[in-house]
């Protein structure tokens, strides 16, 4: 059998016009270039601080949420429980300011926690318009379990950071949070807790 050479041997229709062949060659080349470029594509904003923050927060929330679900809680509710565990009792306004959320948001979360028997609300003596919130006995037990969960996830989050990086990260995130809170119309003022933490970080940095 005689071997063929030329266009037919390469799988090309020898009878096709030269222009069609060139067009097919360009299509093949473009397809290859497109495939190569798709491998280099990265998510939009991948180099932005916001993107990195969202990814870290999403993973942190997922890790925390998995553990909180075993306590019958949703991610976010633990912040209210922890705040009340530290303060003992708080007004709805103070609670919203501490968590840097709008009062209606704090009120909705408290209502859900009250339905679970974790918190209880009482009107301020002498002024029924002021409502104070505190943990129940069941809520105090939840607070202890939440603290253990937070410690576990915190250890995972900061595993690759030394003490200096941890202090710097806390400080920068607090600044960023205040900026976003101001933009959203929530409390953007530095809280007493913020001031205490920053003072502790500064003292620790000087000691080192």
Steps between C-alpha positions, in 0.01 A plus 500: 500500500632837403552745783346840459666824575390861482172646633302178479750315719464768768126454512428810297254502213719547199209642310423775754592851402818638654298774674291242687815324616643824634171572676506159669862553601408832663206339683723225637761754605240724665350202684841406634571855608162520672564176686841621610369833624215335693754311706653829609171665596457594864192612693429874474648702782721214613777744594271728699497514879123459497523178303754349738295614798180347362670167433652484848172608661304244299727217608500621860121525499466152353732345759319681781156427356563126486581496869222739602243288319569224751392747771182589313631845405564686177819693425457855631285408796807406699612863497193606695547217748865588552427870541239431766724247674764771538267786595242315704216722382473753218245729342405428142669823393828415673493150354447631146782753544741236628424266209501793254160412358173689474265467801233311297763239406603451861135484607421229244790284621402548865141401420621173347730427792218574744283244320777245559509586870855635476427864589230689682384860467382728776371855496717750686362582843344845485519521120314234305638631172847373586539123462787311657621160383682232694585132468299226662664203674482313171655801330796502739566135418487585130747783556756260646462262207527789253823617663655158444389506136645846448832392644516201266420702186727786610789257528432379146471854366824626651704184469741651247533844663749600769410730790602815315289414197204419723514837675536682169209308346268577793585868483450528125172309505362724776587806295339352190187406696462852636525643151230269365279565803518873439417453133199285593372750752560269795709590800846581372635633828774312678355302791650453844576139410686612186704745707587234757609250234710756318666604825577136582644444152720809528623401844578149379686636198713726721575214738623287213 
